Amino acid sequence: MNKSAQSIAQLSLPQLQDTFLAMQPRLMKHARFFFRGIRCRQRRDDCIAEMMGLCWKWFVSLARRGKDARHFVSALASYAARAVQSGRRVAGQLKYRDVFSSTAQRHQGFRLETLRLSIRTTYEELYASVGGQRQSDVLEERLHDNRQTPVPDQVAFRCDFPAWLRTRSERDRRIIEDMARDERTSVLARKYRVCPGRISQLRRDYQADWQRFCDAIPAQRT
């Protein structure tokens, strides 16, 4: 261990804080540049704050191991910024399947928007804008709760799904039935003695095979 490593490892927490504050202007400059594309100011400030928190967390961790992050400030800022962009936070990780998560929106290719027109709009507000009634009708149609599957679709599924299951092996049928019960991947992996990645792969394979089976049905019936 060299002299600089010994010195950074021997610093107390207040001394580490002073050292980090000296690095802060460079880190902030990198953060503002990296997150410049985020239009929402509040979200941009949150990302910058999370990045600075990660930088501090990693700075202390490196210092305890005798590594001085002052020698690679740009690399530290870059890694922290990309970690925040990928959903990493100082405390935990953004949920990939949460629709409110920016990570889920970016990976799944969708975004959330506020409703432009309320279904309780007054008469004056409704007809003061061009196409106000049409927008209200479209909004009410989208918000209408319809959990009832059409009868023809129910009949087709009850006939086609068992037929598709008969094309699979006995083990595949058991796995598919457990998946239909919404069993977790980890539970299925332990039950069938495979890795969780294999269960995820089987889900995709079953879905693709079911889609091919459904696409071939109209040709068979004609």
C-alpha positions as CSV (number, residue, x, y, z in Angstrom):
1,M,0.0,0.0,0.0
2,N,1.5,3.3,-1.0
3,K,1.5,6.5,1.0
4,S,-1.6,8.1,-0.7
5,A,-3.6,4.9,-0.1
6,Q,-2.5,4.9,3.6
7,S,-3.6,8.5,4.0
8,I,-7.0,8.1,2.5
9,A,-7.7,5.0,4.5
10,Q,-6.7,6.7,7.8
11,L,-9.0,9.7,7.3
12,S,-11.9,10.1,9.7
13,L,-15.5,10.5,8.5
14,P,-15.5,14.3,8.8
15,Q,-12.2,14.4,6.9
16,L,-13.7,12.2,4.2
17,Q,-16.7,14.5,3.9
18,D,-14.4,17.5,3.4
19,T,-12.5,15.6,0.8
20,F,-15.7,14.7,-1.0
21,L,-16.9,18.3,-0.9
22,A,-13.8,19.3,-2.7
23,M,-14.7,16.9,-5.5
24,Q,-18.3,17.9,-5.6
25,P,-18.0,20.7,-8.3
26,R,-16.6,18.3,-10.8
27,L,-19.2,15.7,-10.0
28,M,-22.0,18.2,-10.3
29,K,-20.7,19.4,-13.6
30,H,-20.7,15.8,-14.9
31,A,-24.2,15.1,-13.5
32,R,-25.8,18.2,-15.1
33,F,-24.3,17.3,-18.4
34,F,-25.3,13.7,-18.3
35,F,-29.0,14.3,-17.2
36,R,-29.4,17.4,-19.4
37,G,-32.0,15.6,-21.6
38,I,-34.5,15.1,-18.8
39,R,-37.1,17.8,-19.3
40,C,-38.8,17.5,-16.0
41,R,-36.8,19.6,-13.6
42,Q,-37.9,17.8,-10.5
43,R,-37.0,14.4,-12.0
44,R,-33.7,15.8,-13.2
45,D,-32.8,17.1,-9.8
46,D,-33.8,13.7,-8.2
47,C,-31.4,11.9,-10.6
48,I,-28.6,14.3,-9.8
49,A,-29.2,13.8,-6.1
50,E,-29.2,10.0,-6.4
51,M,-26.0,10.2,-8.4
52,M,-24.3,12.3,-5.8
53,G,-25.5,9.9,-3.1
54,L,-24.0,7.0,-5.0
55,C,-20.8,8.8,-5.5
56,W,-20.5,9.5,-1.8
57,K,-21.4,5.9,-0.9
58,W,-18.8,4.5,-3.3
59,F,-16.2,7.1,-2.3
60,V,-16.4,6.0,1.3
61,S,-16.3,2.3,0.4
62,L,-13.2,2.9,-1.8
63,A,-11.5,4.9,0.9
64,R,-12.0,2.1,3.4
65,R,-10.2,-0.2,1.0
66,G,-7.3,2.3,0.6
67,K,-8.4,3.5,-2.9
68,D,-8.4,7.3,-3.5
69,A,-11.3,8.2,-5.8
70,R,-9.8,11.7,-6.3
71,H,-7.5,10.1,-8.9
72,F,-10.5,9.0,-11.1
73,V,-13.3,11.5,-10.4
74,S,-14.7,11.4,-14.0
75,A,-14.9,7.6,-13.9
76,L,-16.6,7.6,-10.6
77,A,-19.2,10.2,-11.9
78,S,-19.7,8.3,-15.1
79,Y,-20.4,4.9,-13.4
80,A,-22.7,6.5,-10.9
81,A,-24.7,8.4,-13.6
82,R,-25.1,5.3,-15.7
83,A,-26.2,3.3,-12.6
84,V,-28.9,5.9,-11.8
85,Q,-30.1,5.8,-15.4
86,S,-30.4,2.0,-15.2
87,G,-32.6,2.3,-12.1
88,R,-30.0,2.0,-9.3
89,R,-30.6,4.1,-6.2
90,V,-28.8,4.8,-3.0
91,A,-31.3,2.7,-1.2
92,G,-32.5,-0.2,-3.4
93,Q,-33.4,-0.5,-7.1
94,L,-36.3,0.7,-9.1
95,K,-38.8,-2.1,-9.9
96,Y,-38.5,-3.2,-13.5
97,R,-42.2,-4.1,-13.7
98,D,-43.6,-1.0,-12.0
99,V,-45.4,1.2,-14.5
100,F,-44.3,4.3,-12.6
101,S,-40.7,3.4,-12.8
102,S,-38.7,5.3,-15.4
103,T,-36.6,2.2,-16.0
104,A,-39.7,0.1,-16.9
105,Q,-40.9,2.9,-19.2
106,R,-37.6,3.1,-21.0
107,H,-37.1,-0.6,-21.5
108,Q,-40.8,-1.4,-22.3
109,G,-41.2,1.6,-24.6
110,F,-44.1,3.5,-23.0
111,R,-44.7,6.6,-21.0
112,L,-47.3,7.9,-18.6
113,E,-49.2,11.1,-19.2
114,T,-51.7,13.0,-17.2
115,L,-55.3,12.9,-18.4
116,R,-56.0,16.1,-20.4
117,L,-59.7,16.0,-19.9
118,S,-61.6,14.9,-16.8
119,I,-64.9,13.1,-17.2
120,R,-66.4,15.6,-14.7
121,T,-65.6,18.6,-16.9
122,T,-68.2,21.4,-16.7
123,Y,-70.5,22.2,-19.7
124,E,-68.6,25.4,-20.4
125,E,-65.1,23.8,-20.3
126,L,-66.3,20.8,-22.4
127,Y,-67.6,22.9,-25.3
128,A,-65.2,25.7,-25.1
129,S,-62.5,23.6,-26.8
130,V,-62.6,22.1,-30.3
131,G,-63.5,18.5,-30.2
132,G,-64.1,18.6,-26.4
133,Q,-67.1,16.2,-26.5
134,R,-65.2,13.7,-28.7
135,Q,-62.2,13.7,-26.4
136,S,-64.5,13.1,-23.4
137,D,-66.3,10.2,-25.2
138,V,-62.9,8.6,-26.1
139,L,-61.7,9.0,-22.5
140,E,-64.9,7.4,-21.0
141,E,-64.6,4.5,-23.4
142,R,-61.0,3.8,-22.4
143,L,-61.8,4.0,-18.7
144,H,-64.8,1.6,-19.1
145,D,-64.1,-1.5,-17.1
146,N,-64.7,-4.6,-19.2
147,R,-63.5,-7.8,-17.6
148,Q,-65.8,-10.1,-19.5
149,T,-64.2,-12.0,-22.4
150,P,-66.5,-12.3,-25.4
151,V,-68.2,-15.7,-25.6
152,P,-66.7,-16.7,-29.0
153,D,-63.2,-16.1,-27.6
154,Q,-64.0,-18.2,-24.5
155,V,-65.2,-21.1,-26.6
156,A,-62.2,-20.9,-29.0
157,F,-59.8,-20.9,-26.0
158,R,-61.4,-23.8,-24.3
159,C,-61.2,-25.8,-27.5
160,D,-57.7,-24.8,-28.7
161,F,-55.8,-24.7,-25.4
162,P,-56.3,-28.3,-24.5
163,A,-55.5,-29.3,-28.1
164,W,-52.2,-27.4,-27.9
165,L,-51.4,-29.0,-24.5
166,R,-51.7,-32.4,-26.1
167,T,-48.8,-31.4,-28.5
168,R,-46.5,-31.0,-25.5
169,S,-44.8,-33.6,-23.2
170,E,-46.2,-34.6,-19.9
171,R,-43.5,-32.6,-18.1
172,D,-44.3,-29.5,-20.2
173,R,-48.0,-29.8,-19.4
174,R,-47.3,-29.8,-15.7
175,I,-45.0,-26.8,-16.0
176,I,-47.6,-24.9,-18.1
177,E,-50.3,-25.7,-15.6
178,D,-48.2,-24.3,-12.8
179,M,-47.4,-21.2,-14.8
180,A,-51.1,-20.7,-15.4
181,R,-51.6,-20.7,-11.6
182,D,-49.1,-17.7,-11.5
183,E,-46.4,-19.7,-9.7
184,R,-43.3,-17.7,-9.1
185,T,-40.2,-18.4,-11.2
186,S,-38.1,-19.3,-8.1
187,V,-40.8,-21.8,-6.9
188,L,-41.0,-23.5,-10.4
189,A,-37.2,-23.7,-10.6
190,R,-37.0,-25.5,-7.2
191,K,-39.9,-27.8,-8.1
192,Y,-38.5,-28.9,-11.4
193,R,-34.8,-28.7,-10.4
194,V,-33.7,-26.2,-13.0
195,C,-32.3,-22.7,-12.8
196,P,-34.6,-19.7,-12.8
197,G,-33.2,-18.7,-16.2
198,R,-34.4,-21.9,-17.7
199,I,-37.9,-21.3,-16.4
200,S,-37.9,-17.8,-18.0
201,Q,-36.7,-19.4,-21.3
202,L,-39.5,-22.0,-21.1
203,R,-42.0,-19.2,-20.7
204,R,-40.9,-17.6,-23.9
205,D,-40.7,-20.9,-25.7
206,Y,-44.3,-21.8,-24.7
207,Q,-45.6,-18.4,-25.6
208,A,-44.0,-18.6,-29.1
209,D,-45.3,-22.2,-29.6
210,W,-48.8,-21.2,-28.6
211,Q,-48.7,-18.3,-31.0
212,R,-47.6,-20.5,-33.8
213,F,-50.4,-23.0,-32.9
214,C,-53.0,-20.2,-33.0
215,D,-51.7,-18.9,-36.3
216,A,-52.0,-22.3,-37.9
217,I,-55.6,-22.9,-36.7
218,P,-57.4,-20.8,-39.4
219,A,-55.5,-22.6,-42.1
220,Q,-56.4,-26.0,-40.7
221,R,-60.1,-25.1,-40.4
222,T,-60.4,-23.8,-43.9
